[in-house]
């Protein structure tokens, strides 16, 4: 009997992918379960691809340096040394604190 799959913990996050080069392939894998959440080819003219995921995940691509990753609307950088067909590990987004919101001054009404 195969071992039971581990359910990922935490709340779902939305991972957004965009490409800077034509024909960039991607594959998004949940680390805890090993499930391939989505894979395909993305180009610059395509809308942002949004994938729901829980916990840490792995991103595979034929040209990882041409992908831009956003998690819950916040941009996450792919390491500068990641060039070509590589695998990039992303931690659980709950363990990475978001930047503090920028304070905006209140607009004064003129009479």
Secondary structure as the mmCIF struct_conf table of DSSP 4:
data_model
#
loop_
_struct_conf.conf_type_id
_struct_conf.id
_struct_conf.beg_label_comp_id
_struct_conf.beg_label_asym_id
_struct_conf.beg_label_seq_id
_struct_conf.end_label_comp_id
_struct_conf.end_label_asym_id
_struct_conf.end_label_seq_id
HELX_LH_PP_P HELX_LH_PP_P1 UNK A 2 UNK A 9
BEND BEND1 UNK A 10 UNK A 10
STRN STRN1 UNK A 13 UNK A 19
BEND BEND2 UNK A 20 UNK A 21
TURN_TY1_P TURN_TY1_P1 UNK A 22 UNK A 23
STRN STRN2 UNK A 24 UNK A 30
TURN_TY1_P TURN_TY1_P2 UNK A 31 UNK A 33
STRN STRN3 UNK A 36 UNK A 42
TURN_TY1_P TURN_TY1_P3 UNK A 44 UNK A 45
BEND BEND3 UNK A 46 UNK A 46
HELX_LH_PP_P HELX_LH_PP_P2 UNK A 47 UNK A 48
STRN STRN4 UNK A 49 UNK A 53
BEND BEND4 UNK A 55 UNK A 55
STRN STRN5 UNK A 57 UNK A 61
BEND BEND5 UNK A 62 UNK A 63
HELX_RH_3T_P HELX_RH_3T_P1 UNK A 64 UNK A 66
STRN STRN6 UNK A 67 UNK A 71
TURN_TY1_P TURN_TY1_P4 UNK A 72 UNK A 73
STRN STRN7 UNK A 74 UNK A 76
HELX_LH_PP_P HELX_LH_PP_P3 UNK A 77 UNK A 79
TURN_TY1_P TURN_TY1_P5 UNK A 80 UNK A 81
BEND BEND6 UNK A 84 UNK A 85
STRN STRN8 UNK A 86 UNK A 90
HELX_RH_3T_P HELX_RH_3T_P2 UNK A 93 UNK A 95
BEND BEND7 UNK A 96 UNK A 96
HELX_LH_PP_P HELX_LH_PP_P4 UNK A 97 UNK A 103
HELX_LH_PP_P HELX_LH_PP_P5 UNK A 105 UNK A 110
#
